[in-house]
Amino acid sequence: MRIALYQPDIPQNTGTILRTAACLGIAVDIIGPSGFDSSDRALRRAGLDYLDHVELVRHESFAAFQSWRQATGGTRLVLASTKADCSYLDFRFASGDILLMGRESAGVPDGVRAVADAAVRIPLCAGRRSLNVAVAAAMIVGEALRQIGPP
């Protein structure tokens, strides 16, 4: 199981997701460009003391991420989206899945959405727009790990 962050905007959310991943033994991919300095040095300066405990892979672009994904076996890409029809609670996760989280400000473009193998949503109360990306990632990964077991 992996979490991929598509062009993240907010360093605090990325830090929270990295810490969650470190604690749960999940790898993280950052798909650039990010909206902030996401170098190891900058993340450490921001107080991310768990950085040594997470497998972190950076990709220059979505095209580079896709090339890497194909070269490593073409695992299933599962997009978290408020526009998805399937609830994450009804989805059957697999151990090799990559959970793709969109940008905080804009989600993912249609071209990225089109290449996702599946899309899931978190059911929300009527009139609510979305959850914080780090909270959403933790909820979905928690359900995936419940289904498939810890890494």
Residue, then its C-alpha position, 0 to 999 in steps of 0.5 A: m500500500r502506498i499514498a501518492l500526493y498529486q502536486p500538494d499545496i500545503p506543507q503541513n498536510t504533507g507532513t501529517i500524511l508523511r507522519t501517518a505513513a511512517c507510523l503505519g509502514i506505508a510508502v509515500d510518493i510526492i508527484g511534483p511540482s509541489g506548492f512548497d519546498s519538499s526537499d528532505r532539508a525543508l521537511r526536517r526544518a519544518g519539524l518532521d522528525y519521522l522522515d527517516h521512518v518513511e519510504l519517500v519517493r519524489h516524481e518530477s511530474f505525473a508522467a514520471f510517476q506513471s513511468w515509475r508505476q509501470a516499471t514497478g509492476g503497474t499497481r492499481l491506482v485508486l483516486a480519492s475524489t469527492k466526485a467518485d461514485c463508490s464509497y471507500l467503505d464498499f471498495r475492495f482494496a489490495s495490498g499493492d494499491i496506490l491511493l492517490m490524493g489530489r491537490e488541496s486547492a484543485g484535486v486532480p485534472d481530468g487527464v489524471r482522473a482518466v488514468a486512475d484504475a478506480a475512484v473512491r469517496i468518503p460519504l459526507c453530510a449533505g452540503r459539506r464540500s470535503l475533508n482535509v486531505a490528511v484526514a481523508a488519507a488516514m481514513i481511507v488507508g485505515e479502511a484499506l489496512r483493516q481489509i488487507g492487514p498491516p504492511 
